[in-house]
Amino acid sequence: MKNRKEKTTGRKRSTAGKKIIAGLISILATFSVTAQDIHFSQFFEAPLLRNPSLAGIFTGDLRVQGVYRSQWGSVTVPYRTGSFDLEYKQPIGRGDDFITTGIQLLYDRAGTANFTTTNVLPALNYHKSLNADKNRYLSMGFMAGWVQKRIDISKVTTNNQYDGNGYNPMMATGEPFINSKLSYFDASVGMSYNSAIRDKEADNYFIGLAYHHFNRPKNSFYKNPDIELNPKWVGSVGVKLSINDLSFFTVQGDYSKQGAYTESVMGALYSYKIGPDYDDPDYIFNVGGFLRLKDAFIPVVKLDMRSLSVGLSYDVNVSQLRTASQGRGGFELSISYRSFFDRDNSTKNAIRCPKF
């Protein structure tokens, strides 16, 4: 009987220990999210999150993009993130200038404590033509709107609830939360330069720099009102180069710095056109990979079906968490739609237009 009791007690302690470890991982991950902005592996499918001045730099009048991400399911409660952005581009004035209006919606739920972030951010971008004979644009973008963050305090578990034998939910967490929800106004600004390469309109590049959270909104569930959201700098670059009439390479990368945290991600896609008309192919098959430095290798496949595109990626974790995660990171699905309008001032009829 004594041996059975010891085995039963051991099982209870083991279960309690697993709960505490899972809770600690969730809490640490949650506070990591609060320190850094949400990001996507297919960052090129969420341009407004990179830089509001990248709005409208595409071929078409309208672009709708959505990204869904599920991460860390092998470690704790999966983090689920969804992004939706809409961009509408139109000519302005008598020259080759354009203006893009858009909106970025973002929803994120992280960890056991259901740390949830919701963003509603309208954007405006002005594209100034710098050359009457060549695609060459300087863009200035601004994005601002409402952000809400909330946490389910009843699901927070900490090491203060360890009573010496195991996890005890009746004990206080020791966390002095005064609010389970906070809201604030957030704003970002950015500039980018977009140009064709030599005389090839199909080959082009862009460079951009953005400054996010420049208004330093208050960002704390605790009593300290002086805790602010750190501003974030994001430098972006992209290059599209033709190999021949049927294929091309696209290289993109971002470098971000927010407080003490930095992130570098860069990679390339090889694209092959399928169909009788390579100027207007039925399909474009894209395959490649990206590397988020010291974090993950990201293989990507994408299929363009004229106006509609679908992309899939998966993070292969290479960070110090790879032992706990077993190398598994995040799955991501992206869907985008681009189109022209049937109108006299459609960008389809424009000789010059910002695109990438």
Residue, then its C-alpha position, 0 to 999 in steps of 0.5 A: m500500500k505504501n508503494r502504491k501511495e508513493k507512486t500515486t503521489g509521484r504522479k500527482r507531483s509530476t502532473a502539477g510540475k507539468k502544469i507549472i512548467a507549461g504555465l511559466i512557458s506561457i507567461l514568459a512567452t506572453f511577456s515576450v510578445t508584449a516586449q516585441d511587436i507581432h510579426f509574420s514569416q510571410f512578412f511580404e504579405a503584410p506590407l502595412l505592418r512593415n511600413p505604411s509607405l509600402a501601401g500601393i506598391f503593387t500592380g493593380d488598383l486594389r489589393v486585399q491580403g490576409v495572413y493566418r499564423s499558428q505558432w508554438g503548438s508543440v510547446t504550449v497553447p498555440y499562438r494564433t495571429g490573423s492579419f487583414d489589409l486592404e489597399y486602394k490606389q488611384p491617380i491624383g492630379r495631372g501628372d504621374d502621382f498616386i495616392t493609396t488609402g488602406i486599412q490594417l486589421l490585426y488580431d492576436r491571441a497568445g498563450t494560456a492567459n489568452f493575451t489578446t491584441t486587436n488593431v484597427l489602423p487606417a493608412l494613407n500613402y502619397h506616391k510622388s513621381l520623380n521621373a517622367d520617363k521611368n518608374r521612379y517614386l518617392s512615397m510617404g505613408f502614415m498609419a494611425g488608429w486604435v489598439q486594444k490589449r486584454i488578458d484573462i487574469s483567471k488563467v494566469t498561473t505563476n510560481n507564487q502558486y507553488d505550495g511546496n508540493g505542487y500547483n495550488p490554484m487557491m493561492a494568489t498569483g502575486e501579480p498586481f494587475i489593476n486592469s485586464k484590458l487597456s486601449y490606446f492610440d497608435a501611430s506609424v510613419g514611413m518613407s520608401y523609394n521605388s524604381a525600375i532597374r535600367d530600362k526593364e519595367a519588369d525589374n524593379y526594387f524598393i527600399g524603405l524606412a519606417y518608424h512605428h509607435f512614435n507617439r509612445p503609447k502607454n502600455s501596462f496592465y500594472k499600476n505604473p503609468d510610465i511604462e510606454l510601448n517602445p518605438k520600432w524602426v524597420g528597414s525594408v528592401g526588395v528586388k525583383l530580377s528577371i532570369n528570362d521571359l518565363s522566370f524571375f527571382t524576388v529577394q526581400g528582407d527586413y531589419s527591425k529594432q524595438g528597444a533592446y530587441t532586434e530582428s533580421v529576416m531575409g530570403a528569396l523566391y524563385s518564380y516560374k510562369i505557366g501558360p501560353d502568354y508569359d506577359d499574362p500567364d495563367y499561373i506563376f509558381n513560386v518557391g523559396g526560403f527565408l531565414r529569421l536570424k537565430d530563430a527560424f528557417i522558413p520554406v515558402v511555396k506560393l501559387d499565383m492564379r492571375s488575380l488570386s495568390v495562395g502561400l504556405s510557409y512553416d517555421v523550422n525552429v533553430s533557436q535555443l528553444r528548438t529542444a523544447s519545440q522539437g524544431r517546430g515553430g509556426f504554420e502560416l497561410s496567406i491569401s491575396y487578391r489584386s485587380f484593376f477597375d474598369r474605369d478611365n483612370s485605372t492604373k492599368n492605363a497609366i504609363r507610370c505607376p509605383k509597382f513591385 
